[in-house]
Amino acid sequence: MSRLIAIAAGMAMFAAAVPAYAGGGGEAAELQAARSNARAGGPISARDAELLQRYGCESGTRSWACGNGRPDRPRYYGRYRRY
């Protein structure tokens, strides 16, 4: 009988621990989703852009939210010289 109670208690503790672990992550999971959206073409919401600007992107990601996308200003600032 005591073995049955011990097994039942162990299964109850295991069942209670799994949902608590599955709910973890929170902002870290949001950040990874935002980074994958940036790799796919750009952030899809203001929250994604906020997370990327706060925590940064993975290396090699070209997106305006990461700060390393295409520059807005022209490449040459001065006049072209004619020789």
C-alpha positions in Angstrom: 0.0 0.0 0.0 2.8 2.4 0.9 4.5 1.7 -2.5 1.2 2.6 -4.3 1.0 5.9 -2.3 4.7 6.7 -3.1 4.1 6.1 -6.8 0.9 8.2 -6.8 2.7 11.0 -5.0 5.6 10.8 -7.5 3.3 11.0 -10.5 1.4 13.9 -8.9 4.7 15.8 -8.5 5.7 15.1 -12.0 2.3 16.2 -13.4 2.5 19.4 -11.4 6.0 20.2 -12.5 5.5 19.9 -16.3 3.0 22.7 -16.8 5.1 25.1 -14.7 8.1 24.4 -16.9 6.1 24.6 -20.1 4.9 28.1 -19.2 8.4 29.4 -18.7 10.2 31.5 -21.3 7.9 34.5 -21.6 10.0 37.3 -23.1 12.8 35.0 -24.1 10.4 33.1 -26.4 9.0 36.4 -27.7 12.6 37.6 -28.5 13.4 34.4 -30.4 10.2 34.8 -32.4 11.1 38.4 -33.2 14.6 37.4 -34.3 13.2 34.8 -36.6 10.8 37.3 -38.1 13.7 39.7 -38.6 15.6 37.0 -40.5 12.6 36.3 -42.6 12.2 39.9 -43.8 11.5 42.2 -40.9 9.7 42.7 -37.7 5.9 42.3 -38.1 4.9 44.4 -35.1 6.0 47.2 -32.9 6.7 44.8 -30.1 9.1 42.8 -32.3 10.9 46.0 -33.2 11.1 47.1 -29.6 12.6 43.7 -28.6 15.1 43.8 -31.4 16.3 47.3 -30.6 16.5 46.4 -26.9 18.3 43.1 -27.1 19.8 43.1 -30.6 19.6 40.7 -33.5 21.6 37.6 -34.4 24.7 38.1 -36.5 24.1 38.3 -40.2 20.5 39.6 -39.9 19.9 42.5 -42.2 16.9 44.5 -41.0 16.1 48.1 -40.3 15.2 47.2 -36.7 18.6 45.7 -36.1 20.4 48.9 -37.1 22.4 47.2 -39.9 20.0 47.3 -42.8 20.2 49.4 -45.9 21.3 53.0 -45.1 18.8 55.8 -45.8 21.4 58.3 -47.1 23.1 58.1 -50.5 26.6 56.5 -50.7 28.3 59.6 -52.2 27.7 62.9 -50.5 29.7 65.3 -52.7 29.6 66.2 -56.3 31.2 64.0 -58.8 34.3 65.4 -60.4 34.6 65.5 -64.1 38.0 65.2 -65.4 
